[in-house]
């Protein structure tokens, strides 16, 4: 794959990863604030699906296309902008992995509460606080990665 095609795939997957992540996080965050059990059950169900369908493939494509572009362009791997991009991408991934686990548990708790017409358990809200806290370094790190990719300098 040539550089321009790889760059297009890289930008498209970055857009899907960030857009889906930010969009689903927004809808889950605001739906949680509604305390509407039925709405929370539906939204958490689709957030988990969107992560598997869009975010996960993008997370895989990003480093593959990024490393291929680095190779094609002849950038030294020790370039500070590359080192920081990789470090921040790993930070986002370290935050995202527990988020996936939390979302699965939250989805199941919300679905059970909706089925049984009961309130969402307190464990859900504990998980939601952790889920929210992990989002800040993940999204912040990815914003800096975007800046580094565009400017290719530090």
C-alpha positions, 0 to 999 in steps of 0.5 A: 500500500502506498503512502497516500492510501495508507494515510487515508486509511489511517485518518479514516480509522482515527476518525472512526476511533475518536468519533465513535469513542467520543460519541458513545461516551457522550450518549452514555454519559448523558443517558446515565444522568437521566437515571432512566433505567430503560434508556440506560439499558438500550444505550449501554447495549449499543455502546458496547456494540459500537466499541466492538464494531468500530472502535476495536478495528480502528484501534488495530488499524491505527498502529499498523497504518502508523508504523507503515507510514513511518516506514514509507516516509523514512521517519526515525522511530526515535523522533520525539513526536513518534515516541510521544505519540506511541506513549500517549496511544498506549496510555489511551489503550491502558484506559480503554481496556478497563472501560471495555470491561466496565461497559460490559458489566454496566450493560448487563446490570442495566439490562437486568434492572430493565428486565426486572423493573428495578433500580440500577444497582449501586455497583453500576454507579461506582463503575460509572465513576471509574468509566468517566474518570478513565475517559479524561486521560484517554481522550486527552492523550488522543487529542495530543496524538492528533496534534503530534501527527499533524505537526510531526514535531514536539 
